[in-house]
Amino acid sequence: MTSTHLDPAITTTLRDAADRVRATSGARVGDMVEAALLRTLTDTITLGEDGSAFVITGDIPAMWLRDSTTQLTPYLRFLGSCPPLADLVAAVVRRQLACLDHDPYANAFNDGPTGAHYDPEDVCDDPHVWEQKYEIDSLAYPVTLAHTLWRATGRTDFLDERAHRVLRTIVDQLRTEQDHDASAYRFQRDTTIPTETLAREGRGTAVGRTGMTWSGFRPSDDACTYGYNVPANLFAAQALLAVADLAAGVLGDEELADDARTLSGELVTGVEQFGIVTEPGPSGDEPGVRTYAYEVDGLGGVLRMDDANTPSLLSLPLIAPDVLDADVWRATREFVLSPANPYYMTGTAASGVGSPHTLPGRVWPIALAVEALTGTPEDRVRILDVLARTDGGTGRMHESFDASDPTAYSRPWFSWADSMFCEVALVVADETGA
């Protein structure tokens, strides 16, 4: 493997974009954006001789299928105009598909069979796998990246026999996990931290059949309280529409396309029937307010919250625009950005969504960026300023920071957060016409 040396066309594209940010948001924000855009490509991506690319998250030497997609968010706008950048994204897609072909239940991989693991005592001892926490978004994110690349460029070279096989596997696995009791997947870790392992000898808490598909873990890598994560199901429903588009438009597989569309509809129906809760009006006489739950079990268990990591309820317009109920989401957004959400944090420096994955009182820059991108242009300008002011003096975004003391933060280098900051800045530049 060799480190990424950027094509001059990529460097020029990114510096021009940063100049547009400087013109709208000032020199410091523009400098932060340019540094982050270049750093992600040069310091997290390693090119392989097979034409694929391995992407680390920043300060962890493993490749997450989720992070390796979201880290590329701000670059996707340039795919049609900068072919060398499209080549780099195609290389990432090839590696993601190879990872899924190897183990579709794993969430993070090593750069080859190194034997490195988050915990060597886990049930999975595959030397290629860093961690085998099954998360629905690990299947959905690579599909959406491949679909975006195809739509933006028209290229199909990465949609080969392996890609075809993986798309079939994704549909089959999501369907298998509609009846999790019939699944062979287990995850156990010898730990006193309940969110780091699954109950019932690795099967997870009990669930009933709902039409939704089961997930062991959230996109935070924390174990689900209840096995049906609602935002992940809606994201999967959107990704299945992309599978259908690829199957019909490129691979000539109408059976796969039909299966994907059918399953997408089943997931959406499952969410509508089991994943929406109704709160009574103030006096009990008004129509109730309908919002999405975060997780349910199909047995009466309902968890009302949102987590900073995407797919989240807050992020649904970004990751599931064609399958969400807009009215339900708007009411859900009000809930998420309020004290009613147990993970909405408020401090003297910032207020925003946090996560049980980090300390109480911590706001996540990723969630602030999602709040901005799903809000108004005025929200984006305001939140971009908040993000720039809460970097703890490092010039970088972090996993989380104390809402009243941004110098207290987790993860000194978190590339996903950097990329989301860049995306907000670029959208602000687009909207101001710079």
GUDO-601665 format. One record per residue (C-alpha): residue number from 1; residue in one letter; x, y, z. Coordinates in Angstrom, 1 decimal, always signed. Each point is the difference from the previous one (the first is absolute). Example, Ala and Ser with C-alpha at 12.3 -4.5 7.8 and 13.67 -1.06 7.14 Angstrom:
2
- 1/A/+12.3/-4.5/+7.8 .
- 2/S/+1.4/+3.4/-0.7 .
***
This chain:
434
- 1/M/+0.0/+0.0/+0.0 .
- 2/T/+1.1/+3.6/-0.7 .
- 3/S/-1.1/+3.3/+1.5 .
- 4/T/-2.2/+2.2/-2.1 .
- 5/H/+1.9/+2.7/-2.0 .
- 6/L/-2.6/+2.3/-1.4 .
- 7/D/-0.4/+0.7/-3.7 .
- 8/P/+0.5/+3.7/-0.6 .
- 9/A/-3.6/+0.2/-1.3 .
- 10/I/-1.3/-1.1/+3.4 .
- 11/T/+2.1/+2.5/+1.8 .
- 12/T/-1.1/+2.8/-2.2 .
- 13/T/-3.6/-1.0/+0.4 .
- 14/L/+0.1/-0.1/+3.7 .
- 15/R/+2.0/+3.3/+0.4 .
- 16/D/-2.5/+1.8/-2.3 .
- 17/A/-2.8/-1.3/+2.2 .
- 18/A/+1.8/+1.2/+3.1 .
- 19/D/+0.4/+3.4/-1.6 .
- 20/R/-3.7/+0.2/-0.5 .
- 21/V/-0.5/-0.8/+3.7 .
- 22/R/+2.5/+2.8/+1.0 .
- 23/A/-2.0/+2.4/-2.1 .
- 24/T/-3.2/-0.8/+1.9 .
- 25/S/+1.1/-1.1/+3.5 .
- 26/G/+3.4/+1.6/+0.5 .
- 27/A/+3.6/-1.1/-0.2 .
- 28/R/+0.1/-2.2/+3.1 .
- 29/V/-2.9/-2.1/-1.0 .
- 30/G/+1.3/-0.2/-3.6 .
- 31/D/+3.4/-1.1/+1.3 .
- 32/M/-1.6/-2.7/+2.2 .
- 33/V/-2.0/-1.3/-2.9 .
- 34/E/+3.1/-0.1/-2.3 .
- 35/A/+2.1/-1.8/+2.5 .
- 36/A/-2.8/-2.5/+0.8 .
- 37/L/-0.8/-0.7/-3.6 .
- 38/L/+3.7/-0.7/-0.8 .
- 39/R/+0.7/-1.9/+3.2 .
- 40/T/-2.8/-2.5/-0.5 .
- 41/L/+1.2/-1.0/-3.4 .
- 42/T/+3.8/+0.0/+0.8 .
- 43/D/+0.0/-1.4/+3.6 .
- 44/T/-3.0/-2.4/+0.2 .
- 45/I/+0.0/-1.7/-3.5 .
- 46/T/+2.6/-2.5/-1.0 .
- 47/L/+0.0/-1.3/-3.6 .
- 48/G/+0.5/-3.7/-0.8 .
- 49/E/+1.5/-1.7/-3.0 .
- 50/D/-3.3/-1.5/-0.8 .
- 51/G/-1.6/+3.4/-0.7 .
- 52/S/-1.8/+0.2/+3.3 .
- 53/A/+0.4/+2.4/+2.9 .
- 54/F/+0.1/-0.6/+3.7 .
- 55/V/-1.4/+2.8/+2.2 .
- 56/I/+0.7/+0.4/+3.7 .
- 57/T/-2.3/+2.1/+2.3 .
- 58/G/+2.8/+2.3/+1.2 .
- 59/D/+1.5/-1.2/+3.3 .
- 60/I/-1.1/-3.6/-0.3 .
- 61/P/+1.8/-2.2/-2.6 .
- 62/A/-3.0/-1.8/-1.3 .
- 63/M/-2.5/+0.6/-2.8 .
- 64/W/-3.7/+0.4/+0.9 .
- 65/L/-2.4/-0.4/-2.9 .
- 66/R/-2.1/+2.9/+1.4 .
- 67/D/+2.9/+2.4/+0.7 .
- 68/S/+1.8/-0.7/-3.3 .
- 69/T/-3.2/+1.1/-1.7 .
- 70/T/-0.9/+3.1/+2.1 .
- 71/Q/+3.6/+1.2/-0.1 .
- 72/L/-0.4/+0.5/-3.8 .
- 73/T/-3.2/+2.1/+0.4 .
- 74/P/+1.4/+3.4/-1.0 .
- 75/Y/+1.9/-1.4/-3.0 .
- 76/L/-3.1/-1.5/-1.7 .
- 77/R/-1.0/+3.4/-1.5 .
- 78/F/+3.2/-0.1/-2.1 .
- 79/L/-0.3/-3.5/-1.4 .
- 80/G/-1.3/+1.1/-3.4 .
- 81/S/+2.5/+2.8/-0.4 .
- 82/C/+3.2/-1.6/+1.4 .
- 83/P/+0.7/-3.5/-1.5 .
- 84/P/+3.0/-0.7/+2.2 .
- 85/L/-2.2/+0.5/+3.0 .
- 86/A/-2.6/-2.3/-1.4 .
- 87/D/+2.8/-2.6/-0.5 .
- 88/L/+0.9/+0.3/+3.7 .
- 89/V/-3.7/-0.5/+1.1 .
- 90/A/-0.3/-3.0/-2.4 .
- 91/A/+3.0/-1.5/+1.8 .
- 92/V/-1.7/+0.4/+3.3 .
- 93/V/-3.1/-1.6/-1.3 .
- 94/R/+2.0/-3.0/-1.3 .
- 95/R/+1.5/-0.5/+3.5 .
- 96/Q/-3.4/+0.3/+1.7 .
- 97/L/-1.5/-2.6/-2.3 .
- 98/A/+2.9/-2.3/+0.6 .
- 99/C/-0.5/+0.4/+3.7 .
- 100/L/-3.7/-0.8/-0.3 .
- 101/D/+0.8/-3.0/-2.2 .
- 102/H/+2.3/-1.2/+2.7 .
- 103/D/-2.4/+0.4/+3.0 .
- 104/P/-3.3/+1.9/-0.4 .
- 105/Y/-0.5/-0.1/+3.8 .
- 106/A/+3.2/+1.9/+0.9 .
- 107/N/+0.1/+3.7/+0.6 .
- 108/A/+3.7/+0.7/-0.1 .
- 109/F/+3.0/-1.6/-1.8 .
- 110/N/+3.7/-0.3/+0.0 .
- 111/D/+2.3/+0.9/-2.9 .
- 112/G/+0.5/-3.7/-0.8 .
- 113/P/+0.1/-3.0/+2.3 .
- 114/T/+2.0/+1.7/+2.7 .
- 115/G/-1.8/-1.6/+2.9 .
- 116/A/-0.7/+3.3/+1.7 .
- 117/H/-3.2/+0.2/+2.0 .
- 118/Y/-1.7/+2.5/+2.2 .
- 119/D/-0.3/-2.9/+2.5 .
- 120/P/+2.0/-3.2/-0.7 .
- 121/E/-2.5/-2.0/+2.1 .
- 122/D/-3.0/+0.7/-2.2 .
- 123/V/-1.9/-2.9/-1.6 .
- 124/C/+1.2/+1.0/-3.4 .
- 125/D/+3.8/-0.8/-0.4 .
- 126/D/+0.2/+0.7/-3.8 .
- 127/P/+3.4/+1.7/-0.5 .
- 128/H/-1.5/+2.3/-2.6 .
- 129/V/-2.7/+1.4/+2.4 .
- 130/W/+0.6/+2.7/+2.6 .
- 131/E/-3.4/-0.4/+1.4 .
- 132/Q/-3.2/-2.0/-0.9 .
- 133/K/-2.7/+2.2/+1.4 .
- 134/Y/-3.0/-0.3/-2.3 .
- 135/E/-1.4/+3.4/-0.9 .
- 136/I/-2.5/+0.5/-2.8 .
- 137/D/+1.8/+3.1/-1.2 .
- 138/S/+3.1/-2.0/-0.8 .
- 139/L/-2.0/-1.5/-2.9 .
- 140/A/-1.8/+3.2/-1.0 .
- 141/Y/+2.8/+2.5/-0.1 .
- 142/P/+2.2/-1.7/-2.7 .
- 143/V/-3.1/-0.5/-2.2 .
- 144/T/-0.9/+3.7/+0.2 .
- 145/L/+3.6/+1.0/-0.8 .
- 146/A/+0.2/-2.4/-3.0 .
- 147/H/-3.4/+1.3/-1.3 .
- 148/T/+1.1/+3.7/+0.4 .
- 149/L/+3.2/-0.7/-1.9 .
- 150/W/-1.8/-1.6/-2.8 .
- 151/R/-2.7/+2.7/-0.3 .
- 152/A/+2.6/+2.8/+0.2 .
- 153/T/+2.4/-1.4/-2.6 .
- 154/G/-1.7/-2.8/-1.9 .
- 155/R/+2.9/-2.3/+0.6 .
- 156/T/-0.7/-3.7/+0.6 .
- 157/D/+3.5/-1.5/+0.2 .
- 158/F/-0.3/-0.6/+3.8 .
- 159/L/-3.4/-1.7/-0.5 .
- 160/D/+1.5/-3.4/-0.9 .
- 161/E/-0.9/-3.6/+0.9 .
- 162/R/+1.0/+0.5/+3.6 .
- 163/A/-2.2/+3.1/+0.3 .
- 164/H/-2.9/-2.0/-1.4 .
- 165/R/+0.6/-2.8/+2.5 .
- 166/V/+0.2/+2.5/+2.9 .
- 167/L/-3.2/+1.7/-0.9 .
- 168/R/-1.8/-3.3/+0.0 .
- 169/T/+1.6/-0.8/+3.4 .
- 170/I/-1.2/+3.3/+1.4 .
- 171/V/-3.6/-0.6/-1.0 .
- 172/D/+0.1/-3.6/+1.3 .
- 173/Q/+1.6/+1.0/+3.3 .
- 174/L/-2.5/+2.8/+0.7 .
- 175/R/-2.8/-2.5/-0.7 .
- 176/T/+1.5/-2.7/+2.2 .
- 177/E/+0.2/+2.5/+2.9 .
- 178/Q/-3.7/+0.7/-0.3 .
- 179/D/-0.2/-3.2/+2.0 .
- 180/H/+3.0/+0.3/+2.3 .
- 181/D/-0.8/-3.2/+1.9 .
- 182/A/+0.8/-1.9/-3.2 .
- 183/S/+3.4/+1.7/-0.4 .
- 184/A/+3.3/-1.5/+1.0 .
- 185/Y/+1.6/+3.3/+0.9 .
- 186/R/+1.3/+0.4/+3.5 .
- 187/F/+2.2/+2.5/+1.7 .
- 188/Q/+1.5/-0.4/+3.5 .
- 189/R/+2.7/+1.9/+1.8 .
- 190/D/+1.3/-0.7/+3.5 .
- 191/T/-0.7/+3.5/+1.4 .
- 192/T/-1.9/+1.7/+2.8 .
- 193/I/-1.2/+2.7/-2.4 .
- 194/P/-3.5/-1.1/-1.1 .
- 195/T/+0.2/+2.0/-3.3 .
- 196/E/+3.1/-1.9/-1.1 .
- 197/T/-1.7/-3.5/-0.3 .
- 198/L/-3.3/-1.5/-0.8 .
- 199/A/-2.4/-1.6/+2.5 .
- 200/R/-1.4/-3.6/-0.3 .
- 201/E/+3.3/-1.6/-0.7 .
- 202/G/+0.8/+2.4/-2.8 .
- 203/R/-3.4/+0.1/-1.7 .
- 204/G/-1.2/+3.4/+1.4 .
- 205/T/-3.2/+0.8/+1.8 .
- 206/A/-3.1/-1.8/-1.1 .
- 207/V/-2.0/+1.4/-2.9 .
- 208/G/-3.2/-0.7/-1.8 .
- 209/R/-0.6/-0.1/-3.8 .
- 210/T/-0.8/+3.5/-1.3 .
- 211/G/+1.1/+0.0/-3.6 .
- 212/M/+3.0/+2.1/+1.0 .
- 213/T/+3.5/-1.4/-0.1 .
- 214/W/+2.0/-0.7/+3.2 .
- 215/S/+3.3/+1.7/+1.0 .
- 216/G/+2.3/-1.1/+2.9 .
- 217/F/+1.7/+3.4/+0.3 .
- 218/R/-0.7/+3.7/-0.7 .
- 219/P/+2.2/+2.1/-2.2 .
- 220/S/+1.8/+1.1/+3.2 .
- 221/D/+1.1/-3.6/+0.3 .
- 222/D/-2.0/-0.3/+3.2 .
- 223/A/-2.4/-2.9/+0.4 .
- 224/C/-3.6/+0.7/-0.8 .
- 225/T/-2.4/+0.1/+2.9 .
- 226/Y/-2.7/-1.4/-2.3 .
- 227/G/+0.9/-1.8/-3.2 .
- 228/Y/-1.8/+2.2/-2.5 .
- 229/N/+1.8/+3.2/-0.5 .
- 230/V/-2.4/+2.3/-1.8 .
- 231/P/+2.3/+2.4/-1.8 .
- 232/A/+2.2/-2.9/-1.1 .
- 233/N/-3.1/-1.7/-1.5 .
- 234/L/-1.0/+3.0/-1.9 .
- 235/F/+3.6/+0.5/-1.2 .
- 236/A/+0.0/-3.7/-1.2 .
- 237/A/-3.3/+0.6/-1.8 .
- 238/Q/+1.6/+2.9/-1.9 .
- 239/A/+3.1/-2.1/-0.7 .
- 240/L/-2.1/-2.8/-1.4 .
- 241/L/-1.5/+2.4/-2.5 .
- 242/A/+3.6/+0.7/-1.1 .
- 243/V/+0.6/-3.7/-0.2 .
- 244/A/-3.0/-0.3/-2.3 .
- 245/D/+1.2/+2.9/-2.2 .
- 246/L/+3.5/-1.6/-0.3 .
- 247/A/-1.5/-3.5/-0.7 .
- 248/A/-2.3/+1.2/-2.7 .
- 249/G/+2.0/+2.8/-1.5 .
- 250/V/+3.5/-1.6/+0.0 .
- 251/L/-0.1/-3.7/+0.8 .
- 252/G/-3.1/-1.0/-1.9 .
- 253/D/-1.3/-2.0/+2.9 .
- 254/E/-3.7/+0.8/+0.2 .
- 255/E/-0.6/-2.7/+2.6 .
- 256/L/+2.5/+1.6/+2.4 .
- 257/A/-1.6/+3.4/-0.7 .
- 258/D/-3.5/-1.3/+0.8 .
- 259/D/+1.2/-1.7/+3.2 .
- 260/A/+1.7/+3.2/+1.1 .
- 261/R/-3.1/+2.2/-0.7 .
- 262/T/-2.3/-2.5/+1.8 .
- 263/L/+2.2/-0.1/+3.1 .
- 264/S/+0.4/+3.7/+0.0 .
- 265/G/-3.8/+0.3/+0.2 .
- 266/E/-0.2/-2.6/+2.8 .
- 267/L/+2.5/+2.0/+2.1 .
- 268/V/-1.9/+3.2/-0.5 .
- 269/T/-3.3/-1.7/+0.9 .
- 270/G/+1.6/-1.5/+3.1 .
- 271/V/+1.1/+3.4/+1.1 .
- 272/E/-3.4/+1.5/-0.6 .
- 273/Q/-1.7/-2.7/+2.0 .
- 274/F/+2.5/-0.5/+2.9 .
- 275/G/+2.5/+2.9/-0.1 .
- 276/I/-2.2/+3.0/+0.4 .
- 277/V/-1.4/+1.1/+3.4 .
- 278/T/-2.8/+2.4/+0.6 .
- 279/E/+0.1/+2.5/+2.9 .
- 280/P/-3.4/+1.4/+1.2 .
- 281/G/-0.7/+3.7/-0.4 .
- 282/P/+0.4/+2.3/+3.0 .
- 283/S/-3.7/-0.3/+1.1 .
- 284/G/-0.5/-3.5/-1.3 .
- 285/D/-2.6/+1.1/-2.5 .
- 286/E/+2.3/+1.2/-2.8 .
- 287/P/+1.4/-2.4/-2.6 .
- 288/G/+3.2/-1.7/+1.3 .
- 289/V/+3.4/+0.9/-1.3 .
- 290/R/+1.6/-2.9/-1.9 .
- 291/T/+3.8/-0.4/+0.2 .
- 292/Y/+2.4/-2.7/-0.9 .
- 293/A/+1.4/-2.1/+2.8 .
- 294/Y/+3.7/-0.7/+0.0 .
- 295/E/-0.3/-3.8/+0.7 .
- 296/V/-2.9/-2.4/+0.5 .
- 297/D/-0.2/-3.8/+0.6 .
- 298/G/-3.4/-0.8/-1.5 .
- 299/L/-1.0/-1.2/+3.5 .
- 300/G/-1.0/+3.3/+1.4 .
- 301/G/+3.5/+1.3/+0.9 .
- 302/V/+0.5/+3.6/-1.4 .
- 303/L/+3.1/+2.2/+0.5 .
- 304/R/-0.5/+3.7/-0.6 .
- 305/M/+3.4/+1.7/-0.6 .
- 306/D/+2.4/+0.9/-2.7 .
- 307/D/+3.7/-0.6/-0.3 .
- 308/A/+2.6/+2.2/-1.6 .
- 309/N/+1.3/-2.7/-2.3 .
- 310/T/-1.7/-0.4/-3.4 .
- 311/P/-2.3/-1.6/-1.1 .
- 312/S/-1.8/+2.0/+2.7 .
- 313/L/-3.6/+1.3/+0.1 .
- 314/L/+1.3/+3.5/-0.6 .
- 315/S/+1.9/-1.1/-3.1 .
- 316/L/-3.0/-1.6/-1.8 .
- 317/P/-0.4/+2.7/-2.7 .
- 318/L/+3.7/-0.5/-0.9 .
- 319/I/+0.1/-3.8/+0.0 .
- 320/A/-3.6/-1.1/-0.6 .
- 321/P/-1.7/+2.8/-2.0 .
- 322/D/-2.3/-2.2/-2.1 .
- 323/V/-1.4/-2.3/+2.8 .
- 324/L/-0.5/+2.3/+3.0 .
- 325/D/-3.3/+1.6/+1.0 .
- 326/A/+0.7/+3.7/-0.1 .
- 327/D/-2.6/+1.0/+2.5 .
- 328/V/+1.1/-2.6/+2.5 .
- 329/W/+3.6/+0.9/-0.5 .
- 330/R/-0.6/+3.7/+0.6 .
- 331/A/-1.7/-0.8/+3.3 .
- 332/T/+2.9/-2.4/+0.8 .
- 333/R/+2.5/+2.8/-0.6 .
- 334/E/-1.7/+2.2/+2.5 .
- 335/F/+0.3/-2.9/+2.5 .
- 336/V/+3.6/-0.7/-0.8 .
- 337/L/+1.1/+3.6/+0.4 .
- 338/S/-1.7/+0.4/+3.4 .
- 339/P/+0.6/-1.1/+3.6 .
- 340/A/-2.6/-2.7/-0.6 .
- 341/N/+2.8/-1.9/-1.8 .
- 342/P/+2.2/-1.4/+2.8 .
- 343/Y/+3.1/+0.6/-2.1 .
- 344/Y/-0.6/+3.6/-0.8 .
- 345/M/+2.8/+1.8/+1.8 .
- 346/T/+0.0/+3.7/+0.9 .
- 347/G/+3.0/+2.1/+1.2 .
- 348/T/+1.5/+3.5/-0.1 .
- 349/A/+2.0/-0.8/-3.2 .
- 350/A/-2.5/-2.0/-2.0 .
- 351/S/-3.2/-2.0/+0.1 .
- 352/G/-0.6/-3.1/-2.1 .
- 353/V/-0.4/-3.7/-0.2 .
- 354/G/+2.4/-2.3/+1.8 .
- 355/S/+0.1/-3.7/+0.5 .
- 356/P/+0.1/-2.7/+2.7 .
- 357/H/+3.2/-1.0/-1.7 .
- 358/T/+1.8/+2.9/+1.6 .
- 359/L/-0.1/+1.8/+3.4 .
- 360/P/-3.1/+1.9/+1.1 .
- 361/G/+0.0/+3.7/-1.0 .
- 362/R/+1.9/-0.6/-3.2 .
- 363/V/-1.2/+1.4/-3.4 .
- 364/W/+1.0/-1.7/-3.2 .
- 365/P/+1.2/+2.1/-3.0 .
- 366/I/-1.5/-2.6/-2.3 .
- 367/A/-3.4/+0.6/+1.5 .
- 368/L/+0.4/+3.8/-0.2 .
- 369/A/+0.9/-0.3/-3.7 .
- 370/V/-3.1/-2.2/-0.6 .
- 371/E/-2.1/+2.5/+1.9 .
- 372/A/+1.3/+2.7/-2.4 .
- 373/L/-0.4/-2.0/-3.2 .
- 374/T/-3.6/-0.9/+0.9 .
- 375/G/-0.9/+3.6/+1.1 .
- 376/T/-0.2/+3.4/-1.6 .
- 377/P/+2.8/+2.0/-1.7 .
- 378/E/+0.0/+2.2/+3.1 .
- 379/D/+0.5/-3.2/+2.1 .
- 380/R/+3.0/-1.0/-2.1 .
- 381/V/+1.7/+3.4/+0.4 .
- 382/R/-0.5/+0.0/+3.7 .
- 383/I/+1.0/-3.6/+0.6 .
- 384/L/+3.1/+0.3/-2.2 .
- 385/D/+1.2/+2.8/+2.3 .
- 386/V/-0.7/-2.3/+3.0 .
- 387/L/+2.0/-2.8/-1.5 .
- 388/A/+2.9/+2.3/-0.7 .
- 389/R/+0.0/+1.4/+3.5 .
- 390/T/-0.2/-3.4/+1.8 .
- 391/D/+3.1/-1.7/-1.5 .
- 392/G/+1.9/+0.3/+3.3 .
- 393/G/+2.6/+2.1/-1.7 .
- 394/T/+1.2/-2.9/-2.2 .
- 395/G/-1.4/+1.0/-3.4 .
- 396/R/-1.7/-3.4/-0.2 .
- 397/M/-3.4/-1.5/+0.8 .
- 398/H/-0.2/-2.6/+2.7 .
- 399/E/-2.3/-2.9/+0.9 .
- 400/S/-1.6/+2.0/+2.8 .
- 401/F/+0.7/+3.0/+2.2 .
- 402/D/-1.2/+1.3/+3.3 .
- 403/A/-2.9/+2.4/-0.7 .
- 404/S/+1.5/+2.5/+2.4 .
- 405/D/+3.7/-0.7/-0.5 .
- 406/P/+1.0/-0.9/-3.6 .
- 407/T/+3.6/-0.6/+1.1 .
- 408/A/-1.3/-3.2/+1.6 .
- 409/Y/-0.6/-2.3/-2.9 .
- 410/S/+0.2/-3.6/-1.2 .
- 411/R/+2.0/-1.3/-2.9 .
- 412/P/+2.6/+2.5/-1.1 .
- 413/W/-0.3/-1.0/-3.7 .
- 414/F/-3.4/-1.1/-1.2 .
- 415/S/-0.1/+0.3/-3.8 .
- 416/W/-3.8/-0.5/-0.3 .
- 417/A/-0.6/+3.1/+2.1 .
- 418/D/+2.5/+2.0/-2.0 .
- 419/S/-1.9/-1.0/-3.2 .
- 420/M/-3.4/+1.0/+1.4 .
- 421/F/+1.4/+3.4/+1.0 .
- 422/C/+1.3/+0.4/-3.6 .
- 423/E/-3.4/-0.9/-1.4 .
- 424/V/-1.7/+2.7/+2.0 .
- 425/A/+2.5/+2.6/-1.0 .
- 426/L/-0.3/-1.0/-3.7 .
- 427/V/-3.8/+0.1/+0.1 .
- 428/V/+0.2/+3.5/+1.6 .
- 429/A/+2.3/+1.1/-2.8 .
- 430/D/-2.4/-1.4/-2.6 .
- 431/E/-3.0/+1.8/+1.5 .
- 432/T/+1.7/+3.3/+0.2 .
- 433/G/+1.1/-0.2/-3.6 .
- 434/A/+3.7/+0.4/+0.6 .
***
